[in-house]
Amino acid sequence: MTLHPVILAGGSGTRMWPLSREAHPKQFLPLMGEHSLFQDTVLRLDGLEEVAAPLILCNEEHRFLVAEHMRQLEKNALAITLEPVGRNTAPALTLAAMMLLDNESTFSDGDPVMLVLPSDHVVRDIETFQKLVRHGIELAQGNTIITFGILPDSPRTGYGYIRMGNRITSDGGSNFFQVAEFVEKPDRDAAKKMIKSEAYLWNSGMFMMRASVWMRELRRLRPDIVDACSNAHAALSRDGEFYRPGATEFAACPSESIDYAVMEHMSEGSPQGNGAKCIVLPMEIGWTDLGAWSSLWEEREQDAGGNVIQGDVYAHSMSNSLIISQRRLVAAVGLEDIILIETADAVLAAHRDRVQDVKELVEQLKSQGRPEHENHLKINRPWGSFETIDIGQRFQMHHHRAEHWVVVRGTAKVTRGDEVFLLTENQSAYVPVGVSHRLENPGAMPLEVVEVQTGSYLEEDDIVRFEDRYDRHIHD
């Protein structure tokens, strides 16, 4: 039987601001090495037998990030499904299950076993992870939902917990447990008691089940989610490698996590736990959910003083701190337990014990209409990226602005009204207000251009697209 990975790549990663932004969240950042967390999730599947290309679910605005990160790995997705609005993990998984069960789709595979993976986790022991996934496939082929629990090494308050019930031994000798109880994120004292009892595992958020089993349990417990997702799936459209559910229909779906919608009702003591079996498979795989800056500090290699340093940093008499510099020299003296993150347009300074409050800080920025919550100064587009050098009065964005392009490197093909011409290094062109225009790179080397915008208004909504190879004139 072919295993179908479902990678959940939504989420905004606000707790890891300012590196993580709404338009470029943490799962697309190389926080642990050469690859992004999303790419590491995809690569984690290499070596598993009979595994399909991943079905990826992400936010509409992240579609080109996903496509580009897959291109860098030279891998293809089975489908990239775009959520028009965030509705948490249960509706996302439901869309995936419906697509895999749809006999009229090009990638229907009967009633496949789905391996559900968040895209922002760290797994160091890939070999053991894959071994336990193989064991899980055996049980998941029946009327069973497998959840993967992590053997805890400390009383964490940022994770949910799973209490293990009766032991089950598979034919291959592997130990599983019935799920006795799901426990929400506890306080410190409760977490200590659970660790001491040795009866609890961390809830990893990774699952395995047949697509039909998920649909049956969701229909039993949350028919409202099934109905809304069915309507959205009925309006599904294809756009190249992207699949779009009906936007209005999906927006009407309740927002709910997999745990709240189904898993917490399947424990032994739950009054609604009379459906499929729910089994937890303990794992010791070097797992971490990078949910906050403190997690990154714990996972990265530390110096003799317990510090994690990245970038142009001068640290003197520092201890147990994380300091990251992206653009400028950062100097820190005589501090401990500090998180200090420098980017081109924002700096975060926080105590290591208060990093969960960063999410609230980002919400305040958003409520005040500040752009720093959403974008970096360098903004990715499907054709590459651009970076804002400076913003001043009347330097804005096509009904209301003119543009001046100066080629710094490469060759530019410019369409300006009825004119088509080439510009080389140090040459420039002026585009008056209201004139249709296009900028292309006809060569093999990267094209770098400085764009100066002048006018009374320069926001992105002052763009009228007549045609676009990325179909943004249709969907943006």
Helices and strands as residue ranges (DSSP letters): E 3-8, G 14-16, G 26-28, H 37-43, E 55-59, G 60-62, H 63-73, E 79-83, H 89-101, E 113-118, E 121-123, H 126-140, E 144-150, E 161-169, E 175-183, H 188-197, E 200-210, H 211-221, H 223-234, E 237-239, E 242-244, H 247-251, H 258-261, G 263-265, E 277-283, E 287-289, H 293-299, E 308-310, E 313-316, E 322-325, E 330-333, E 338-342, E 347-351, G 352-357, H 358-367, G 371-373, E 378-381, E 384-387, E 401-409, E 412-416, E 419-423, E 428-431, E 437-440, E 448-455, G 460-462, H 472-475
